[in-house]
Structures are given as C-alpha cells and as structure tokens.
Amino acid sequence: VIYMSIFEYDEQLHERTLLEEGMEIGEQRGMEIGARKGIRGTVTILRSLGHADSEIRAAITAEYDLSPEQAEQYIGSADESVSYEVRDIDIAGVRSTKQSV
C-alpha cells in the first residue's frame, strides 16, 4: 500500500494571498519612498530658512531616527532632484520591469 497525501488546491485563495502580499510590499515601498522624499524636503526647507548644515543634521537625526551617516547622505543629496525606482512586478512573477523616475 502506498501512502499518498492529497491537498486540495484553492486557486482563488492562492491568488488572494499573492495579491495581499504584493499589496503589503507595495505599501512598504511607497512609505519608504515618501519618507525619503519628506526628509529631503525638510533639509531643503531648513536650508532655505538659513539653518546651518550642522543644525539640520541634528534635527533630522533626532526627528527621523537616522544615524549620523544617513543624515549626512540626506544633507549631501538634498539639492539633487528626488528620484526613486518604480517597479512593475506581476504577482505570479511572470513580468518584472523597473524604471527610475
């Protein structure tokens, strides 16, 4: 006698699970992009108000819980245009493209 286990495959449940996971990933990426853009905007505004880089560094380090190295990256990149990567990913993994915006 051969022991065989049969699992019922629920395609709708599988697709729904993949969709939910994809939405969570997308939401997290969007929040990360928004946070980076917000920090750069904060640096730009504080500079326009005449604050020294040392004051800005201290402010964003405290407000956004950044390391000194991370804060320095934002100080150096605040004048650059904000860019981020947009990915178009098919949940099933069939299609994947990315572009910089």
C-alpha positions as CSV (number, residue, x, y, z in Angstrom):
1,V,0.0,0.0,0.0
2,I,1.4,3.4,-1.0
3,Y,0.6,6.3,1.3
4,M,-0.5,9.4,-0.6
5,S,-1.5,12.7,0.7
6,I,-3.8,14.8,-1.3
7,F,-4.1,18.6,-0.8
8,E,-6.9,20.5,-2.3
9,Y,-5.5,23.4,-4.3
10,D,-7.6,26.6,-3.9
11,E,-6.6,28.8,-6.8
12,Q,-8.7,31.8,-5.5
13,L,-7.1,31.6,-2.1
14,H,-3.6,31.3,-3.6
15,E,-4.3,34.4,-5.9
16,R,-5.8,36.4,-3.0
17,T,-2.7,35.5,-0.8
18,L,-0.3,36.6,-3.5
19,L,-2.3,39.8,-4.1
20,E,-2.3,40.7,-0.4
21,E,1.5,40.0,-0.1
22,G,2.1,42.2,-3.2
23,M,0.0,45.0,-1.8
24,E,1.9,44.9,1.5
25,I,5.2,45.1,-0.4
26,G,3.9,48.0,-2.5
27,E,2.7,49.8,0.6
28,Q,6.0,49.4,2.3
29,R,7.9,50.6,-0.7
30,G,5.6,53.6,-1.0
31,M,6.2,54.5,2.6
32,E,9.9,54.3,2.2
33,I,9.9,56.5,-0.9
34,G,7.6,59.0,0.9
35,A,9.9,59.1,3.9
36,R,13.0,59.7,1.8
37,K,11.2,62.5,-0.1
38,G,10.0,64.0,3.1
39,I,13.4,64.1,4.7
40,R,14.9,65.7,1.6
41,G,12.1,68.3,1.6
42,T,12.8,69.0,5.3
43,V,16.5,69.6,4.5
44,T,15.6,71.9,1.6
45,I,13.2,73.9,3.7
46,L,15.5,74.3,6.7
47,R,18.3,75.4,4.3
48,S,16.0,78.0,2.7
49,L,15.3,79.3,6.2
50,G,19.0,79.8,6.8
51,H,19.8,76.9,9.1
52,A,23.4,75.6,9.1
53,D,24.0,72.0,7.9
54,S,25.0,71.1,11.5
55,E,21.6,72.2,12.8
56,I,19.8,70.4,10.0
57,R,21.9,67.2,10.6
58,A,20.9,67.3,14.3
59,A,17.3,67.9,13.6
60,I,16.8,65.2,11.0
61,T,18.9,62.7,13.1
62,A,16.5,63.2,16.0
63,E,13.2,63.6,14.1
64,Y,13.7,60.7,11.7
65,D,15.9,58.4,14.0
66,L,18.8,58.5,11.5
67,S,22.4,57.5,12.1
68,P,24.9,60.4,11.5
69,E,26.0,58.7,8.3
70,Q,22.4,58.5,7.0
71,A,21.8,62.2,8.0
72,E,24.9,63.2,6.1
73,Q,23.7,61.4,3.0
74,Y,20.5,63.5,3.1
75,I,22.4,66.7,3.7
76,G,24.6,66.0,0.6
77,S,21.7,64.9,-1.6
78,A,19.1,67.5,-0.7
79,D,19.9,69.7,-3.6
80,E,19.7,66.8,-6.1
81,S,16.4,66.0,-7.8
82,V,14.4,63.4,-6.0
83,S,14.4,60.2,-7.8
84,Y,13.2,56.7,-6.9
85,E,12.8,53.4,-8.5
86,V,9.4,52.2,-9.7
87,R,8.9,48.5,-10.2
88,D,6.1,46.9,-12.1
89,I,6.0,43.3,-10.7
90,D,3.5,40.7,-11.7
91,I,2.5,38.9,-8.5
92,A,3.0,35.5,-10.2
93,G,6.5,36.6,-11.2
94,V,5.7,36.4,-14.9
95,R,6.6,40.0,-15.6
96,S,9.0,42.3,-13.9
97,T,10.2,45.7,-15.1
98,K,11.8,48.7,-13.3
99,Q,12.5,52.3,-14.2
100,S,13.9,55.3,-12.5
101,V,11.7,58.3,-12.1
